[in-house]
Amino acid sequence: MAADLIATSSNRAPVYDTIGLGYRRFRRPDPRIARQVHAAMGSAASVLNVGAGSGSYEPTDRPVVAVDPSLVQLRQRPPDAAPAIRGVAEHLPFADGSFAAALGVLTIHHWRDRAAGFRELQRVARERVVLLTWYPTPEGFWLTRDYFPDMITYDLRIFPSMEQLASELGRITVQTVPIPWDCVDGFGGAYWHRPDAYLDPEVRGAMSTFTRLSNVEPRLERLRQDLSSGRWHVANADLLNAESIDLGYRLVVCESAGYGAPHSRA
C-alpha cells in the first residue's frame, strides 16, 4: 500500500470499488500522454492529483498528494507512490492555495457536482488546473459507431464540452491528445488499433463505460465474427497503418486567476 494512505470518512460507493481491482494492471500511464500532461503542469512546484486512482500520470520530480474516493483504487498504489487521502473533488480538505497545481485525469465525468469540484480545484491551486478529459464526436469511432452507439449517447450527457468547461472554469487552453496505436493506458479508446482487446472481459473491466451498458454480449459476438471474417479489417482499412488518431481526448489547462477569488469568464 502507498505510504501515508489516510482513510477519511465517506458515504460514497465509487464505481471503482467494483471495477477497480485490475486497474493497476490495465490502466498504466502511457509515456507519450504522460509527457504531454507533465508539460502542461509546467514548473508548478507541487501537485494535488484529484481522482488519482492508482497514481497514473503523477509527476515524480515534485511533491504530490493524491485524492480518490475509492479505497480499492488507493490500495493499489505502489509503495513509493505519493501520499494519498480518501476524499472527493467537491470537498477537498486543504487550505486555499495549498498546491501550485491541481491535476485531474479522466475523472470529472464521475463527479456528482462538477461545478463544486471545479471551485475546489481552483481554490486549492495557486497557479493552474490541468484536466485530461474526453468529449466524443457524435459519430465516435468504429467501436461506438458500429457496435456500441449507446456509449456515445450516454457519454455526451456526462462529459462536458470544451465550451461548457470554458463557461465553468473561465479562460482555458485546450490541446488535442492523440492516442497512439499501442497505447498502454487501457481507457475506452485505447484499443482502437487492437480490436481483439475489447473481447477480453478483464480489459473491459478497467473501463467504466462498459458498466453502464446492457446487451453487451451479442454485440461483442458480432465484433468477434467481424474480426474472424475479415469484415472489420475491410471496414477500417484506413486505420491499419495509422500511428495515432484523434478520438476526442483533450488536455485542458486553466491558469488560476488567484486562489479563493472569482475567476474571469471566457
TIVOPA-352520 format. One record per residue (C-alpha): chain; residue number from 1; x, z, y. Coordinates in steps of 0.5 Angstrom, whole numbers. Example, Ala and Ser with C-alpha at 12.3 -4.5 7.8 and 13.67 -1.06 7.14 Angstrom:
2
atom mol = A; seq = 1; c1 = 25; c3 = 16; c2 = -9;
atom mol = A; seq = 2; c1 = 27; c3 = 14; c2 = -2;
This chain:
266
atom mol = A; seq = 1; c1 = 0; c3 = 0; c2 = 0;
atom mol = A; seq = 2; c1 = 2; c3 = -1; c2 = 7;
atom mol = A; seq = 3; c1 = 5; c3 = 4; c2 = 11;
atom mol = A; seq = 4; c1 = 1; c3 = 8; c2 = 15;
atom mol = A; seq = 5; c1 = -6; c3 = 6; c2 = 13;
atom mol = A; seq = 6; c1 = -11; c3 = 10; c2 = 16;
atom mol = A; seq = 7; c1 = -18; c3 = 10; c2 = 14;
atom mol = A; seq = 8; c1 = -23; c3 = 11; c2 = 20;
atom mol = A; seq = 9; c1 = -30; c3 = 12; c2 = 19;
atom mol = A; seq = 10; c1 = -34; c3 = 6; c2 = 18;
atom mol = A; seq = 11; c1 = -41; c3 = 5; c2 = 15;
atom mol = A; seq = 12; c1 = -40; c3 = -3; c2 = 14;
atom mol = A; seq = 13; c1 = -39; c3 = -6; c2 = 8;
atom mol = A; seq = 14; c1 = -35; c3 = -12; c2 = 9;
atom mol = A; seq = 15; c1 = -36; c3 = -19; c2 = 5;
atom mol = A; seq = 16; c1 = -28; c3 = -18; c2 = 4;
atom mol = A; seq = 17; c1 = -29; c3 = -11; c2 = 0;
atom mol = A; seq = 18; c1 = -33; c3 = -16; c2 = -5;
atom mol = A; seq = 19; c1 = -29; c3 = -23; c2 = -5;
atom mol = A; seq = 20; c1 = -22; c3 = -20; c2 = -2;
atom mol = A; seq = 21; c1 = -19; c3 = -18; c2 = -9;
atom mol = A; seq = 22; c1 = -15; c3 = -24; c2 = -9;
atom mol = A; seq = 23; c1 = -14; c3 = -25; c2 = -2;
atom mol = A; seq = 24; c1 = -6; c3 = -24; c2 = -2;
atom mol = A; seq = 25; c1 = -5; c3 = -29; c2 = -8;
atom mol = A; seq = 26; c1 = -9; c3 = -35; c2 = -5;
atom mol = A; seq = 27; c1 = -9; c3 = -33; c2 = 3;
atom mol = A; seq = 28; c1 = -2; c3 = -33; c2 = 4;
atom mol = A; seq = 29; c1 = 1; c3 = -36; c2 = 11;
atom mol = A; seq = 30; c1 = 3; c3 = -43; c2 = 12;
atom mol = A; seq = 31; c1 = 9; c3 = -43; c2 = 15;
atom mol = A; seq = 32; c1 = 7; c3 = -49; c2 = 20;
atom mol = A; seq = 33; c1 = 1; c3 = -46; c2 = 22;
atom mol = A; seq = 34; c1 = 5; c3 = -39; c2 = 23;
atom mol = A; seq = 35; c1 = 10; c3 = -43; c2 = 28;
atom mol = A; seq = 36; c1 = 4; c3 = -45; c2 = 32;
atom mol = A; seq = 37; c1 = 1; c3 = -38; c2 = 32;
atom mol = A; seq = 38; c1 = 7; c3 = -35; c2 = 34;
atom mol = A; seq = 39; c1 = 9; c3 = -40; c2 = 39;
atom mol = A; seq = 40; c1 = 2; c3 = -38; c2 = 42;
atom mol = A; seq = 41; c1 = 4; c3 = -31; c2 = 43;
atom mol = A; seq = 42; c1 = 10; c3 = -33; c2 = 47;
atom mol = A; seq = 43; c1 = 14; c3 = -27; c2 = 49;
atom mol = A; seq = 44; c1 = 9; c3 = -21; c2 = 48;
atom mol = A; seq = 45; c1 = 13; c3 = -15; c2 = 46;
atom mol = A; seq = 46; c1 = 7; c3 = -12; c2 = 42;
atom mol = A; seq = 47; c1 = 1; c3 = -15; c2 = 38;
atom mol = A; seq = 48; c1 = -6; c3 = -12; c2 = 35;
atom mol = A; seq = 49; c1 = -8; c3 = -16; c2 = 30;
atom mol = A; seq = 50; c1 = -15; c3 = -16; c2 = 29;
atom mol = A; seq = 51; c1 = -19; c3 = -17; c2 = 23;
atom mol = A; seq = 52; c1 = -12; c3 = -17; c2 = 20;
atom mol = A; seq = 53; c1 = -13; c3 = -17; c2 = 12;
atom mol = A; seq = 54; c1 = -7; c3 = -17; c2 = 8;
atom mol = A; seq = 55; c1 = -3; c3 = -19; c2 = 14;
atom mol = A; seq = 56; c1 = -2; c3 = -26; c2 = 14;
atom mol = A; seq = 57; c1 = 1; c3 = -29; c2 = 21;
atom mol = A; seq = 58; c1 = 3; c3 = -22; c2 = 23;
atom mol = A; seq = 59; c1 = 10; c3 = -23; c2 = 27;
atom mol = A; seq = 60; c1 = 16; c3 = -19; c2 = 24;
atom mol = A; seq = 61; c1 = 20; c3 = -19; c2 = 30;
atom mol = A; seq = 62; c1 = 16; c3 = -14; c2 = 35;
atom mol = A; seq = 63; c1 = 11; c3 = -8; c2 = 34;
atom mol = A; seq = 64; c1 = 5; c3 = -10; c2 = 31;
atom mol = A; seq = 65; c1 = -1; c3 = -6; c2 = 29;
atom mol = A; seq = 66; c1 = -7; c3 = -8; c2 = 24;
atom mol = A; seq = 67; c1 = -14; c3 = -7; c2 = 24;
atom mol = A; seq = 68; c1 = -19; c3 = -9; c2 = 19;
atom mol = A; seq = 69; c1 = -26; c3 = -6; c2 = 16;
atom mol = A; seq = 70; c1 = -24; c3 = -8; c2 = 9;
atom mol = A; seq = 71; c1 = -20; c3 = -2; c2 = 5;
atom mol = A; seq = 72; c1 = -20; c3 = -8; c2 = 0;
atom mol = A; seq = 73; c1 = -16; c3 = -12; c2 = 4;
atom mol = A; seq = 74; c1 = -12; c3 = -7; c2 = 7;
atom mol = A; seq = 75; c1 = -9; c3 = -4; c2 = 1;
atom mol = A; seq = 76; c1 = -7; c3 = -11; c2 = -1;
atom mol = A; seq = 77; c1 = -2; c3 = -11; c2 = 5;
atom mol = A; seq = 78; c1 = 6; c3 = -11; c2 = 3;
atom mol = A; seq = 79; c1 = 9; c3 = -4; c2 = 3;
atom mol = A; seq = 80; c1 = 13; c3 = -7; c2 = 9;
atom mol = A; seq = 81; c1 = 7; c3 = -9; c2 = 13;
atom mol = A; seq = 82; c1 = 6; c3 = -6; c2 = 20;
atom mol = A; seq = 83; c1 = 2; c3 = 0; c2 = 20;
atom mol = A; seq = 84; c1 = -6; c3 = -1; c2 = 19;
atom mol = A; seq = 85; c1 = -12; c3 = 2; c2 = 21;
atom mol = A; seq = 86; c1 = -19; c3 = 1; c2 = 18;
atom mol = A; seq = 87; c1 = -24; c3 = -1; c2 = 24;
atom mol = A; seq = 88; c1 = -28; c3 = -6; c2 = 27;
atom mol = A; seq = 89; c1 = -27; c3 = -11; c2 = 33;
atom mol = A; seq = 90; c1 = -32; c3 = -8; c2 = 37;
atom mol = A; seq = 91; c1 = -30; c3 = -1; c2 = 37;
atom mol = A; seq = 92; c1 = -22; c3 = -1; c2 = 38;
atom mol = A; seq = 93; c1 = -19; c3 = 6; c2 = 38;
atom mol = A; seq = 94; c1 = -14; c3 = 4; c2 = 43;
atom mol = A; seq = 95; c1 = -13; c3 = 5; c2 = 51;
atom mol = A; seq = 96; c1 = -13; c3 = 0; c2 = 56;
atom mol = A; seq = 97; c1 = -7; c3 = -5; c2 = 56;
atom mol = A; seq = 98; c1 = -4; c3 = -1; c2 = 49;
atom mol = A; seq = 99; c1 = -1; c3 = -8; c2 = 47;
atom mol = A; seq = 100; c1 = 1; c3 = -14; c2 = 50;
atom mol = A; seq = 101; c1 = -3; c3 = -19; c2 = 46;
atom mol = A; seq = 102; c1 = -9; c3 = -19; c2 = 41;
atom mol = A; seq = 103; c1 = -9; c3 = -24; c2 = 35;
atom mol = A; seq = 104; c1 = -15; c3 = -26; c2 = 31;
atom mol = A; seq = 105; c1 = -14; c3 = -31; c2 = 25;
atom mol = A; seq = 106; c1 = -21; c3 = -34; c2 = 22;
atom mol = A; seq = 107; c1 = -24; c3 = -27; c2 = 24;
atom mol = A; seq = 108; c1 = -29; c3 = -28; c2 = 30;
atom mol = A; seq = 109; c1 = -35; c3 = -31; c2 = 25;
atom mol = A; seq = 110; c1 = -35; c3 = -24; c2 = 21;
atom mol = A; seq = 111; c1 = -36; c3 = -20; c2 = 28;
atom mol = A; seq = 112; c1 = -43; c3 = -17; c2 = 29;
atom mol = A; seq = 113; c1 = -43; c3 = -17; c2 = 36;
atom mol = A; seq = 114; c1 = -38; c3 = -23; c2 = 38;
atom mol = A; seq = 115; c1 = -38; c3 = -21; c2 = 46;
atom mol = A; seq = 116; c1 = -37; c3 = -14; c2 = 45;
atom mol = A; seq = 117; c1 = -31; c3 = -16; c2 = 40;
atom mol = A; seq = 118; c1 = -28; c3 = -20; c2 = 46;
atom mol = A; seq = 119; c1 = -29; c3 = -15; c2 = 51;
atom mol = A; seq = 120; c1 = -25; c3 = -10; c2 = 47;
atom mol = A; seq = 121; c1 = -19; c3 = -15; c2 = 45;
atom mol = A; seq = 122; c1 = -19; c3 = -17; c2 = 53;
atom mol = A; seq = 123; c1 = -19; c3 = -9; c2 = 54;
atom mol = A; seq = 124; c1 = -13; c3 = -7; c2 = 50;
atom mol = A; seq = 125; c1 = -9; c3 = -14; c2 = 51;
atom mol = A; seq = 126; c1 = -5; c3 = -14; c2 = 57;
atom mol = A; seq = 127; c1 = -2; c3 = -21; c2 = 57;
atom mol = A; seq = 128; c1 = -6; c3 = -25; c2 = 52;
atom mol = A; seq = 129; c1 = -11; c3 = -26; c2 = 47;
atom mol = A; seq = 130; c1 = -10; c3 = -31; c2 = 41;
atom mol = A; seq = 131; c1 = -15; c3 = -34; c2 = 36;
atom mol = A; seq = 132; c1 = -15; c3 = -38; c2 = 31;
atom mol = A; seq = 133; c1 = -22; c3 = -41; c2 = 29;
atom mol = A; seq = 134; c1 = -26; c3 = -47; c2 = 27;
atom mol = A; seq = 135; c1 = -31; c3 = -51; c2 = 30;
atom mol = A; seq = 136; c1 = -33; c3 = -56; c2 = 25;
atom mol = A; seq = 137; c1 = -35; c3 = -63; c2 = 27;
atom mol = A; seq = 138; c1 = -43; c3 = -65; c2 = 25;
atom mol = A; seq = 139; c1 = -40; c3 = -70; c2 = 20;
atom mol = A; seq = 140; c1 = -35; c3 = -65; c2 = 17;
atom mol = A; seq = 141; c1 = -30; c3 = -68; c2 = 11;
atom mol = A; seq = 142; c1 = -31; c3 = -70; c2 = 4;
atom mol = A; seq = 143; c1 = -33; c3 = -63; c2 = 1;
atom mol = A; seq = 144; c1 = -38; c3 = -62; c2 = 6;
atom mol = A; seq = 145; c1 = -41; c3 = -69; c2 = 8;
atom mol = A; seq = 146; c1 = -41; c3 = -71; c2 = 0;
atom mol = A; seq = 147; c1 = -42; c3 = -64; c2 = -4;
atom mol = A; seq = 148; c1 = -44; c3 = -58; c2 = 1;
atom mol = A; seq = 149; c1 = -47; c3 = -60; c2 = 7;
atom mol = A; seq = 150; c1 = -51; c3 = -54; c2 = 8;
atom mol = A; seq = 151; c1 = -44; c3 = -51; c2 = 9;
atom mol = A; seq = 152; c1 = -44; c3 = -54; c2 = 16;
atom mol = A; seq = 153; c1 = -51; c3 = -52; c2 = 17;
atom mol = A; seq = 154; c1 = -49; c3 = -45; c2 = 17;
atom mol = A; seq = 155; c1 = -42; c3 = -45; c2 = 20;
atom mol = A; seq = 156; c1 = -45; c3 = -49; c2 = 26;
atom mol = A; seq = 157; c1 = -49; c3 = -42; c2 = 27;
atom mol = A; seq = 158; c1 = -43; c3 = -37; c2 = 26;
atom mol = A; seq = 159; c1 = -37; c3 = -41; c2 = 29;
atom mol = A; seq = 160; c1 = -37; c3 = -41; c2 = 37;
atom mol = A; seq = 161; c1 = -36; c3 = -48; c2 = 40;
atom mol = A; seq = 162; c1 = -30; c3 = -49; c2 = 45;
atom mol = A; seq = 163; c1 = -35; c3 = -49; c2 = 51;
atom mol = A; seq = 164; c1 = -38; c3 = -42; c2 = 48;
atom mol = A; seq = 165; c1 = -31; c3 = -39; c2 = 48;
atom mol = A; seq = 166; c1 = -30; c3 = -41; c2 = 55;
atom mol = A; seq = 167; c1 = -36; c3 = -38; c2 = 57;
atom mol = A; seq = 168; c1 = -35; c3 = -31; c2 = 53;
atom mol = A; seq = 169; c1 = -27; c3 = -31; c2 = 54;
atom mol = A; seq = 170; c1 = -26; c3 = -34; c2 = 61;
atom mol = A; seq = 171; c1 = -21; c3 = -39; c2 = 62;
atom mol = A; seq = 172; c1 = -18; c3 = -42; c2 = 56;
atom mol = A; seq = 173; c1 = -13; c3 = -47; c2 = 53;
atom mol = A; seq = 174; c1 = -14; c3 = -50; c2 = 46;
atom mol = A; seq = 175; c1 = -9; c3 = -53; c2 = 41;
atom mol = A; seq = 176; c1 = -11; c3 = -57; c2 = 35;
atom mol = A; seq = 177; c1 = -8; c3 = -54; c2 = 29;
atom mol = A; seq = 178; c1 = -7; c3 = -60; c2 = 24;
atom mol = A; seq = 179; c1 = -8; c3 = -58; c2 = 16;
atom mol = A; seq = 180; c1 = -2; c3 = -60; c2 = 12;
atom mol = A; seq = 181; c1 = -4; c3 = -64; c2 = 5;
atom mol = A; seq = 182; c1 = 0; c3 = -58; c2 = 2;
atom mol = A; seq = 183; c1 = -3; c3 = -52; c2 = 6;
atom mol = A; seq = 184; c1 = -1; c3 = -46; c2 = 2;
atom mol = A; seq = 185; c1 = -7; c3 = -42; c2 = 6;
atom mol = A; seq = 186; c1 = -13; c3 = -42; c2 = 2;
atom mol = A; seq = 187; c1 = -18; c3 = -42; c2 = 7;
atom mol = A; seq = 188; c1 = -24; c3 = -47; c2 = 7;
atom mol = A; seq = 189; c1 = -21; c3 = -54; c2 = 9;
atom mol = A; seq = 190; c1 = -14; c3 = -52; c2 = 6;
atom mol = A; seq = 191; c1 = -15; c3 = -57; c2 = 0;
atom mol = A; seq = 192; c1 = -17; c3 = -63; c2 = 3;
atom mol = A; seq = 193; c1 = -12; c3 = -67; c2 = -1;
atom mol = A; seq = 194; c1 = -12; c3 = -63; c2 = -7;
atom mol = A; seq = 195; c1 = -20; c3 = -63; c2 = -9;
atom mol = A; seq = 196; c1 = -19; c3 = -60; c2 = -16;
atom mol = A; seq = 197; c1 = -17; c3 = -54; c2 = -13;
atom mol = A; seq = 198; c1 = -25; c3 = -53; c2 = -11;
atom mol = A; seq = 199; c1 = -27; c3 = -53; c2 = -18;
atom mol = A; seq = 200; c1 = -23; c3 = -46; c2 = -19;
atom mol = A; seq = 201; c1 = -27; c3 = -40; c2 = -18;
atom mol = A; seq = 202; c1 = -21; c3 = -36; c2 = -16;
atom mol = A; seq = 203; c1 = -19; c3 = -41; c2 = -11;
atom mol = A; seq = 204; c1 = -27; c3 = -41; c2 = -8;
atom mol = A; seq = 205; c1 = -27; c3 = -33; c2 = -9;
atom mol = A; seq = 206; c1 = -22; c3 = -33; c2 = -3;
atom mol = A; seq = 207; c1 = -27; c3 = -37; c2 = 2;
atom mol = A; seq = 208; c1 = -32; c3 = -33; c2 = 5;
atom mol = A; seq = 209; c1 = -36; c3 = -39; c2 = 6;
atom mol = A; seq = 210; c1 = -38; c3 = -40; c2 = -2;
atom mol = A; seq = 211; c1 = -41; c3 = -33; c2 = -2;
atom mol = A; seq = 212; c1 = -47; c3 = -36; c2 = 3;
atom mol = A; seq = 213; c1 = -49; c3 = -42; c2 = -2;
atom mol = A; seq = 214; c1 = -54; c3 = -43; c2 = -7;
atom mol = A; seq = 215; c1 = -54; c3 = -48; c2 = -13;
atom mol = A; seq = 216; c1 = -46; c3 = -49; c2 = -13;
atom mol = A; seq = 217; c1 = -45; c3 = -50; c2 = -20;
atom mol = A; seq = 218; c1 = -49; c3 = -57; c2 = -20;
atom mol = A; seq = 219; c1 = -45; c3 = -60; c2 = -14;
atom mol = A; seq = 220; c1 = -38; c3 = -57; c2 = -17;
atom mol = A; seq = 221; c1 = -40; c3 = -61; c2 = -23;
atom mol = A; seq = 222; c1 = -42; c3 = -67; c2 = -19;
atom mol = A; seq = 223; c1 = -35; c3 = -67; c2 = -16;
atom mol = A; seq = 224; c1 = -32; c3 = -66; c2 = -23;
atom mol = A; seq = 225; c1 = -35; c3 = -72; c2 = -25;
atom mol = A; seq = 226; c1 = -33; c3 = -76; c2 = -19;
atom mol = A; seq = 227; c1 = -26; c3 = -74; c2 = -20;
atom mol = A; seq = 228; c1 = -26; c3 = -76; c2 = -27;
atom mol = A; seq = 229; c1 = -29; c3 = -82; c2 = -26;
atom mol = A; seq = 230; c1 = -24; c3 = -84; c2 = -20;
atom mol = A; seq = 231; c1 = -30; c3 = -85; c2 = -15;
atom mol = A; seq = 232; c1 = -27; c3 = -79; c2 = -11;
atom mol = A; seq = 233; c1 = -21; c3 = -83; c2 = -10;
atom mol = A; seq = 234; c1 = -24; c3 = -89; c2 = -8;
atom mol = A; seq = 235; c1 = -29; c3 = -86; c2 = -3;
atom mol = A; seq = 236; c1 = -23; c3 = -82; c2 = 0;
atom mol = A; seq = 237; c1 = -17; c3 = -87; c2 = -1;
atom mol = A; seq = 238; c1 = -16; c3 = -86; c2 = 7;
atom mol = A; seq = 239; c1 = -13; c3 = -79; c2 = 6;
atom mol = A; seq = 240; c1 = -9; c3 = -80; c2 = 0;
atom mol = A; seq = 241; c1 = -3; c3 = -82; c2 = 4;
atom mol = A; seq = 242; c1 = -4; c3 = -77; c2 = 10;
atom mol = A; seq = 243; c1 = 1; c3 = -72; c2 = 11;
atom mol = A; seq = 244; c1 = -4; c3 = -68; c2 = 15;
atom mol = A; seq = 245; c1 = -11; c3 = -68; c2 = 18;
atom mol = A; seq = 246; c1 = -15; c3 = -65; c2 = 24;
atom mol = A; seq = 247; c1 = -21; c3 = -61; c2 = 20;
atom mol = A; seq = 248; c1 = -23; c3 = -58; c2 = 27;
atom mol = A; seq = 249; c1 = -19; c3 = -52; c2 = 26;
atom mol = A; seq = 250; c1 = -17; c3 = -49; c2 = 33;
atom mol = A; seq = 251; c1 = -12; c3 = -44; c2 = 37;
atom mol = A; seq = 252; c1 = -15; c3 = -41; c2 = 43;
atom mol = A; seq = 253; c1 = -11; c3 = -38; c2 = 48;
atom mol = A; seq = 254; c1 = -14; c3 = -33; c2 = 54;
atom mol = A; seq = 255; c1 = -9; c3 = -31; c2 = 59;
atom mol = A; seq = 256; c1 = -11; c3 = -24; c2 = 61;
atom mol = A; seq = 257; c1 = -14; c3 = -23; c2 = 68;
atom mol = A; seq = 258; c1 = -12; c3 = -16; c2 = 68;
atom mol = A; seq = 259; c1 = -14; c3 = -11; c2 = 62;
atom mol = A; seq = 260; c1 = -20; c3 = -7; c2 = 64;
atom mol = A; seq = 261; c1 = -22; c3 = -12; c2 = 69;
atom mol = A; seq = 262; c1 = -28; c3 = -17; c2 = 69;
atom mol = A; seq = 263; c1 = -25; c3 = -24; c2 = 68;
atom mol = A; seq = 264; c1 = -26; c3 = -30; c2 = 71;
atom mol = A; seq = 265; c1 = -30; c3 = -35; c2 = 68;
atom mol = A; seq = 266; c1 = -28; c3 = -43; c2 = 67;
